[in-house]
Amino acid sequence: MIRSGGQKLSDFLVWQSVYSELYFTDVNWNNVRKIDLMRVIRDFQKRQRRYGK
């Protein structure tokens, strides 16, 4: 789940985001460029997942 605009997650799809991986960006969704999405994907690929371990 990508949360744009640098805002907090409070009251934003709280139940839907329970098992999601979160990424916060300061760029507003209307101003997101291809390079911004590539940064999100690169960060997602680098993450170490433990799956509850």
N, C-alpha and C positions, 0 to 999 in steps of 0.2 A: 504494500500500500504506500503510495507516494502522497505525502501531505505537503502541499505547496504553501507559499506565503509566509513561512516562518511562524505559523500559529501553533498553539498547543493542540493536543488531541482531545481535549475535554469535550464531551458531548458530540463527538464526530464519529459516527459509526462504531460506537463502543463495542457492541456485541459482535459486529461483523469483523472486527479487527483483533479478536482474541488470539487467534493462532497465526496472525499475519506477521510478516517481517515489515518493519516500518522504516521509512526513509524520509527525513525532513529536509526541505530545501528552502532557501530564502527567496527563490524565484517564484513569482506568481504564475499560476497555470497559463494565463494568457500570454506570458512572455517566455515560456519554455521553448528552448531551441533544441535542435538535434544534438548538439554537444552536451546539453544538460541531461538529456535522456541517456546518452552514452556514459556519462559519469555515474548515473544511477545504476546502470547495468554493470559497469566495472566494479562499483562498490559491492553490489549484490554477489558478483562472482568471487570476490575476495573473502566473503564472510565464512567463518568457521561455525558450522552447525553441530549441536550436540544432541538434538532431538530428545530432550528430557533426561539426558545422562549426566 
